[in-house]
């Protein structure tokens, strides 16, 4: 798992479940602020 980047994980999560991708996107937005 350590060899997989966070971006790859989010991409897989988005493909598996758009709802999960929405949560990850919201988290990234909060961290950016």
Phi, psi and omega per residue, in radians:
X1 nan -0.574 -3.101
X2 -1.156 -0.433 -3.116
X3 -1.404 -0.178 3.132
X4 -1.688 2.237 -3.119
X5 -1.257 2.789 3.129
X6 -1.063 -0.637 -3.140
X7 -1.082 -0.734 3.128
X8 -1.116 -0.691 -3.134
X9 -1.102 -0.750 -3.139
X10 -1.157 -0.629 3.117
X11 -1.111 -0.754 3.141
X12 -1.165 -0.681 3.139
X13 -1.134 -0.671 3.133
X14 -1.119 -0.730 -3.140
X15 -1.192 -0.610 -3.093
X16 -1.389 -0.635 -3.075
X17 -2.746 1.806 -3.141
X18 -0.970 -0.510 -3.139
X19 -1.157 -0.708 3.110
X20 -1.128 -0.724 3.127
X21 -1.043 -0.683 -3.139
X22 -1.076 -0.699 3.134
X23 -1.164 -0.798 -3.140
X24 -1.077 -0.693 -3.131
X25 -1.119 -0.700 3.129
X26 -1.132 -0.702 3.136
X27 -1.101 -0.771 3.141
X28 -1.064 -0.691 -3.139
X29 -1.117 -0.702 -3.140
X30 -1.190 -0.678 -3.121
X31 -1.192 -0.535 -3.098
X32 -1.218 -0.514 -3.102
X33 -1.335 nan nan
